[in-house]
Amino acid sequence: MLIADGYDDAIIGQTTKELVVYNVAAIIEILMERDGMTEEEALEFFDFNIDGSYMGEQTPIFIFLDEE
């Protein structure tokens, strides 16, 4: 399984295909707290640098939970 370094607290599970699943809102919170980004900066960083990264068949899955 591939993981996104520095975002372990945002992991919410894994799929039956052994893909790691991340909560996007938790990643945004990590970026804001750890890196001092605004919410807009964190969303832009996530879109371009995390969600936009394809690492092959084992690329993690990033989701928004319904309650967010």
N, C-alpha and C positions, 0 to 999 in steps of 0.2 A: 504494500500500500504506500502511496505517496502522500506526504503531508505538507501543508503550508507552514514553513518555519515561523515560530513566534505566535501562532494562533491556536495553540492547544486548548485554551479555555473556550474557544468557539466551536469545538467539535461536539456534535450532538448524536453521532452514531456512525454506522457504516451500512452499506448496502449488502445484499446477498452476493454481489460480484466483488466484494471486498474493496469498495470505494469509500473513502472517508467523506462524511457529510458535515458541512459547516453551516452555522447560523450566521447569515450575513450581518444582521443587526449587532451581533456580538463582535464580529470583526470590526465593524465601524466604531463601536465603543472602544475597542482595544486601540485602534489607530488614534482616536481622539485623546484618550487618556495617556497612552504610552508615548505617542509622538507629538502631542500637542496640536493636532490638526483640528480645524473646524469641521463640522459635519459635512459641509460641501466639499472640502478638501479630501476628507476621508472617503467619501463616496466616489469622487473622481479617481483617487488613488486605487481604490478597490476595483473599479471598473476597468482601468487600464492595466494595472500591474498584477492583480490577483485573478479576477474573473476572466480577464482577457488572455491569460496564460494557458496554453494547451501543452500538456506534458505527456501526451500519448493516451493510451487506453486506460491508464490508472489515474488520470486527472481527477482530483477531488470534485465533489459536487457542492455547490453553494446555493442555499435556499433561504427564502424569507419564510418565517413561521407565520401562520394565519393570524395570531393574536397581535402581530406587530404592525 
